[in-house]
């Protein structure tokens, strides 16, 4: 694994730890009480700008990555509307449809012009942060039960061990990548539907949460297997 990739993995681990801490402090304590609606999105915006600039320095800007950045901006807009109490059923549905359409568009662009290692990672972490924003917003601004935070936190819980394990290269099967992406798309739709289909959405969110856990456990198993295989050499 290259030095750059190790730095990226380490930064993602610290990002995950920060997201976990911010979510816990703003949900279960009075810390950030007056600005809890802004700490998480502000942190995410700063991180993703830094992350993008760090990797794309001295390189042309791939269109697919710009669309991924646009998806994050739309999710922040959704969060801002929800925090301000001006998110209507129509605007919630419109923003979720836009998120899903942009997700499909950046995937098409990546396939057309060739995916990059950074682009794939940026897309994956963008998905994770969007799901975190939507689950956080559902709990804090609609009164959804606390367990709805779980789908948003799963990705960051998964990355936490990277703080303690030496990163190793590992490739995931295409089936796992397809499964994970499909579940992420479903998670965005289900969490967004809390605003316009509240009666059915919690059941759907529960199912998606279980499937997300299966996906991350699958990834964890592969990573741990590769890690111990590398150590035994």
C-alpha positions in Angstrom: 0.0 0.0 0.0 1.3 3.4 -1.0 2.2 6.1 1.6 -0.6 8.3 0.1 -3.2 5.5 0.5 -2.1 5.0 4.1 -2.6 8.7 4.8 -6.0 8.6 3.3 -7.0 5.6 5.4 -5.7 7.2 8.5 -7.6 10.5 7.7 -10.7 8.5 7.1 -10.3 6.8 10.5 -9.9 10.1 12.2 -12.9 11.4 10.3 -15.0 8.4 11.5 -13.9 9.0 15.1 -14.9 12.6 14.8 -18.3 11.8 13.4 -18.9 9.3 16.2 -17.9 11.8 18.9 -19.9 14.7 17.4 -23.0 12.5 17.1 -22.7 11.1 20.6 -22.1 14.5 22.2 -24.9 16.3 20.4 -27.4 13.5 21.0 -26.7 12.4 24.6 -25.2 15.5 26.3 -25.7 19.2 26.4 -22.4 19.8 24.5 -23.1 21.6 21.2 -26.7 22.1 22.5 -27.1 25.4 20.8 -25.3 24.5 17.6 -26.0 20.8 17.3 -27.8 21.3 14.0 -24.6 22.7 12.4 -21.6 20.9 14.0 -22.0 17.6 12.0 -22.6 19.1 8.6 -19.9 21.8 9.1 -17.4 19.1 10.1 -18.4 17.0 7.1 -18.0 19.9 4.7 -14.6 20.8 6.0 -13.4 17.2 5.9 -14.6 16.5 2.3 -13.1 19.7 1.0 -9.8 18.9 2.7 -10.0 15.2 1.5 -10.7 16.2 -2.1 -8.0 18.9 -2.3 -5.4 16.6 -0.6 -5.9 13.9 -3.2 -6.7 15.9 -6.3 -3.8 18.4 -5.9 -2.1 19.1 -9.3 -4.6 16.9 -11.1 -7.6 17.7 -13.4 -11.0 17.5 -11.7 -12.9 14.4 -12.8 -16.5 15.2 -13.6 -17.7 12.2 -11.7 -16.0 13.4 -8.6 -17.6 16.9 -9.0 -21.0 15.2 -9.2 -20.2 13.3 -6.0 -19.4 16.6 -4.4 -22.7 18.0 -5.7 -24.5 15.1 -4.0 -22.9 16.0 -0.7 -24.0 19.6 -1.2 -27.6 18.5 -1.9 -27.5 16.4 1.3 -26.3 19.4 3.3 -29.1 21.4 1.8 -31.6 18.7 2.9 -30.1 18.8 6.4 -30.2 22.6 6.5 -33.9 22.7 5.4 -34.7 20.1 8.1 -32.8 21.9 10.8 -34.5 25.2 9.9 -38.0 23.6 10.0 -38.7 24.5 6.4 -38.4 21.1 4.8 -41.8 20.3 3.2 -43.0 16.9 2.0 -42.5 18.1 -1.6 -39.0 19.5 -1.0 -38.0 16.4 0.9 -39.1 14.1 -2.0 -37.5 16.4 -4.6 -34.1 16.4 -2.8 -34.1 12.7 -2.3 -34.9 12.1 -6.0 -32.2 14.5 -6.9 -29.7 12.7 -4.6 -30.6 9.3 -6.2 -30.4 10.6 -9.7 -27.0 12.3 -9.1 -25.8 9.0 -7.6 -26.7 7.1 -10.8 -25.2 9.9 -13.0 -21.8 9.9 -11.3 -21.7 6.1 -11.5 -22.4 6.4 -15.3 -19.7 9.0 -15.7 -17.2 6.9 -13.8 -17.9 3.9 -16.1 -17.8 6.0 -19.2 -14.5 7.8 -18.5 -12.9 5.2 -16.3 -13.1 4.9 -12.5 -10.2 6.0 -10.4 -9.2 4.6 -7.0 -9.8 8.0 -5.4 -13.2 8.4 -7.2 -14.4 5.1 -5.9 -13.4 6.0 -2.3 -14.8 9.5 -2.5 -18.1 8.1 -3.8 -18.2 5.5 -1.0 -17.4 8.0 1.8 -19.9 10.4 0.3 -22.6 7.7 0.5 -21.6 7.1 4.2 -21.8 10.8 5.1 -25.1 11.3 3.3 -26.6 8.4 5.2 -25.2 9.8 8.4 -26.8 13.2 7.7 -30.2 11.7 6.9 -30.3 9.4 9.9 -29.2 12.2 12.2 -31.8 14.6 10.8 -34.5 11.9 11.1 -33.8 11.5 14.8 -33.2 15.1 15.7 -35.8 16.8 13.6 -38.7 14.3 13.2 -38.7 12.5 16.5 -37.7 9.2 15.0 -36.4 6.7 17.6 -32.7 6.8 18.5 -32.0 3.4 16.8 -32.4 5.2 13.4 -28.9 6.6 14.0 -27.5 3.1 13.6 -27.5 3.0 9.8 -25.7 6.3 9.7 -23.1 5.2 12.3 -22.3 1.8 10.9 -19.7 2.9 8.4 -17.8 4.9 11.0 -17.9 2.1 13.5 -16.4 -0.1 10.8 -13.5 2.4 10.1 -12.7 2.8 13.8 -10.3 -0.3 13.9 -8.1 1.4 11.2 -6.8 3.6 14.0 -5.2 0.6 15.6 -4.4 -1.7 12.7 -1.7 -1.2 10.1 -3.6 -0.7 6.8 -3.2 -3.4 4.2 -4.4 -3.6 0.6 -7.5 -5.6 0.1 -9.9 -6.0 -2.9 -13.5 -6.7 -2.3 -15.5 -9.0 -4.7 -17.7 -7.3 -7.3 -20.7 -8.9 -5.8 -20.0 -7.3 -2.4 -19.4 -3.9 -4.1 -22.7 -4.2 -6.0 -24.5 -5.3 -2.8 -23.1 -2.5 -0.7 -23.9 0.2 -3.3 -27.5 -1.1 -3.7 -28.1 -1.1 0.0 -26.7 2.5 0.3 -29.1 3.7 -2.4 -32.0 2.0 -0.6 -30.8 3.5 2.7 -30.9 7.1 1.3 -34.4 6.5 0.0 -35.7 4.9 3.2 -34.2 7.6 5.5 -35.5 10.3 3.3 -39.0 8.8 3.3 -39.3 9.4 7.0 -40.5 12.9 6.0 -43.2 11.8 3.5 -44.0 8.1 4.4 -43.5 8.0 8.2 -45.7 5.0 8.9 -43.9 2.7 6.5 -40.4 4.2 6.6 -39.2 2.9 10.0 -39.8 -0.7 9.0 -37.9 -0.1 5.8 -35.1 1.6 7.7 -34.9 -1.4 10.0 -34.5 -3.8 7.1 -31.9 -1.6 5.5 -30.0 -1.3 8.7 -29.7 -5.1 9.0 -28.6 -5.4 5.4 -26.0 -2.6 5.9 -24.7 -4.5 8.9 -24.3 -7.6 6.8 -22.4 -5.6 4.2 -20.0 -4.1 6.7 -19.5 -7.4 8.5 -18.7 -9.0 5.1 -16.1 -6.2 4.4 -14.7 -6.6 7.9 -14.2 -10.3 7.5 -12.3 -9.8 4.2 -10.1 -7.1 5.6 -9.3 -9.0 8.8 -8.5 -12.1 6.8 -6.1 -10.2 4.6 -4.6 -8.4 7.6 -3.7 -11.6 9.4 -2.6 -13.3 6.2 -0.2 -10.4 5.6 1.1 -10.6 9.2 1.8 -14.4 8.8 4.1 -14.0 5.9 
